[in-house]
């Protein structure tokens, strides 16, 4: 089986990644960066996000597994003191990788000159102004007017991404088995002149959000930490992607256990 290991520069991650490569190659696995069947991310959640986007064009062929060299992240089931067990499971299931899938956000950007650009995110897509100016945009849901938003920005998150930035700004936590996405306002302006819903919206997988910015310049979209500058924007369309991210599930770790471990830690003792 072809595989690849991507790691951050932390020495703990380098050592763990080197061991994984050595052991799998001993068992006739083939190291292949271009066309792997399994991609192993070693590091933190940031490493996993960059690894995912490196293979965003091969999601129908690639399965991911994350090993965390620190506290467990939301996409990682393994820590670096469990490397031997992970390697054993990978070898055991090399012919048929057990997997689970996670929803993705798809963003379509239409420019005034007719250009169309598409991108996906596994955590969130955040629309902001590049400067300190207020974001002003009409928000339509399924081609029906919903609100005229004014504020710092809008965050659209997947269920797995609901535990990241979306949670920090007041979004709901959503189990990844629920096929929805979420829109959360960032510091919306609410006074006698301007009024927004000021609550997270949970949007089903068959509905689409359209943004029509009042000013075509000075916009950015943050895809999982990667910032893309926009100009001459006509419309931004946000929906759940038909694609899903496939993660190798060599053992099951309950989503709510991940939440408890990350934010409460009451079972650590």
N, C-alpha and C positions, 0 to 999 in steps of 0.2 A: 504494500500500500504506500502511496505517495503522501508525504506529510511535510509540514513546515513549522518551525518554532520561531515566534517573534517575541523578543524580550526587551525590557528597558535597560538602562545602563547601570542600575543598582547592582552591586557585586553579588548580592544574594540571588538576584534574578539571573545574572550571567551564569553563575554556578549551576543553578537549577536547570536552566535551558541546555547547558552543555551536557549535563547528565542525561537528560531526556533524549537528546540527539544520539549520544553514544549508545545508550541501551536499545533504542529502537532500531538503529542501524545494525546492531548485532543480531537482531531478529529479522533481518532482510527487509526492513522498511526502507523506502527510498526518499532521500531528502530532495524536495522539488518545490522551489519557491513559486514557480509560474503556474503549475497545475496540480496543487495538492488536493487530496480528498479530505484531509484533516489538518486544521490549522490550530496550533497550540499557542495561546497567549500567556506569557509569563511576566508577571509584574502586578500592576494595579488596574483599576477600572479604566484609567486613561490609556494604558497600554492596550487593553481590550478594544476600546473605541477606535483607536488608530488602526489596530489590526483588522477590525471589521471593515473599515472604510477602504483599506487596501485591497479587499476582496469583494467590494460591493457589486462588481460586475460579474461575479461568479457564484452568486448565492444559491443557484440551483445545483451547484456541484460541490460546494464546500460546507463542511461542518466545523464548528468552532468548539474549543474547550479552553477554559481559563484556569490557570493556576496562580493563586495570589501569594506574593511574597510579603505578607503582612496580615492585616485583618481581612477576613473574607469579604469580597465584594458581591454585588448583586448578580453578576454573571459568572462568578467563580464558585465551583463546588469543592475545590482542592486548595490546600496550602502546601508550602514547600517541605513540610515534614511528612507529607503523604505521597512523595514522588514515586516511591517503589510501588505503592498500591495503584496509583494512576497508570504507571507504565504497564503493570500486570493486566489491568482492565483493557487498556488499549490493545495489547497483544492478543488478549482473549477474544476481543470483538472486532478484529481487523477485517473480517469478511462481511460483517453486517453491523454497522455502527448504530447503536441505539440513540435516538435523538428526540428532542422536543423543539418546538418552533415558537418564535416570538414575533409579535406584530411590529411593523415599521411604519414610520410617517413618510409620506411622499409629498414633495413640494414641487409645483410647476410654476415657473416664473415667466410671465408674458411681458415682453417689452413693447413700447409704443411703435417700434419699427417692425414688429412682427416676429422677432426672435423668441424662441421658446427654449427654456432650460429646465431640466429636471434633476432633482437630487433626493436622496433618502436619508433618514436618521433613525437610529435605533433607540436613542433616548429622547431627544427633543429638537425642535426647530424653533428658534427665537427670532422674532422680527423686531427690529429697533431702528432708530435713527443713528447714523454714524456720529453725529455731533450730539450736543446736549439738548438739542431741540426736541419738542414733543412730537411723538408719533400721532398722526391724524389719519384715520382711515375708516372707510365704510366697511362694515362687516356683514356679509350675506351668508346665510346658511341654506343650502339647497336652493340657491337662486332667489331666496326671499330675503328682503332687507331685515336685519336684526338690530344693529345699533351703529352709531357713529362714535368710534372709539377715539379718545384722547388720553394719552398717558405715556409712560416710558416704553411700553412695548407689549407684545403678546407672545405667550409661550404655548406651543403645541407639543404635547408629550404623548408617548406611547405608554401602555400599562407598566412596562419595566422601567421606563424613564420617569414614571410618576414618583419614584423614590429619590430622584435627583433634584435638579434645580426647581422643578415644578412644586415639589413638596416645600421647598424653602420659601416660596412665595404664596403659600396657602392652598396649593392644589390637593386634590384627594389622592389617596393611595388606591391603586386599581390592580386587581389580580390579573396576571398576564393571560389567563384563560378567557378573560372577557374581551371580545373583539371590538374595542372602542378606542377612541383617542380623546384627548382632553385639551380644552382651551382655557388658559389662566391669564387674567389681565395683570400687568405689571404696573403698579402705582398709577391706576386710572384716576382721572380728574372727575370729581363729582361735586357739582355746585348748582346754583340756580340756572346756569346757562348750559352746562354740559352734564349729561347723565349716561352712565353705562350700567350694565348688570352687576358688576363688581362681585361676581361669584364664579367659581369654576364651572365650566360646561362640559358634561360628558356626552360625547357625540358618537352615534353608532357608526358601524363600518360602512354603511351604504349612503352616508351623507357627506357633503363636501362643503368646506368653508372657502369663501372667496373674500380677499381683501382688495379694496380699491383705494390706494393711498392718495391723499389730496395733493401731495408734493411728490413728483416723480424722482427727485434726486435724494442723495444722502441717506440711503437705506442700506441696512446690512441684515443678513440672515446668518445666525449661528447654528450650524449643524453639528451637534455633539461636540462643541468646542472649536470647530473649524469655521472661521468667519469669512463670509462671501459678501463683497460689496456689490450693490445694485445701483443701476442708473436707468432713467427713462422707463420706469415701471408702469405698466398698464394695469396688471392684475397679478395677485399671488394666490394660487389655489393650493389648499391643504386637504389631504385625505389620508386614510389608511392605504398603504400600498398593497397590491395583490401579492407581492413577494413577502416572504417571511425569512427571518434569520434562523438557521438550523444550528442548534447546539447539541453536541454529543452528550448524552445523559448516561454516563457510566455508573452513576448512582443518583438517587432522588433526594433532593433537598427542598423541603416545603417552602413556598414563597413567604408565608407568614413567619416562618422560622428565620428566614433571611432578614425580614423587617425587624423582628424582635432582637436579633443579634446586633444589627446595625444601629438601632436607635434606642433600645432599652437595655439590653445586656443583662437582664435579670437572671438568665440561666447560666451566666459565666461562672458562678461560684460552685 
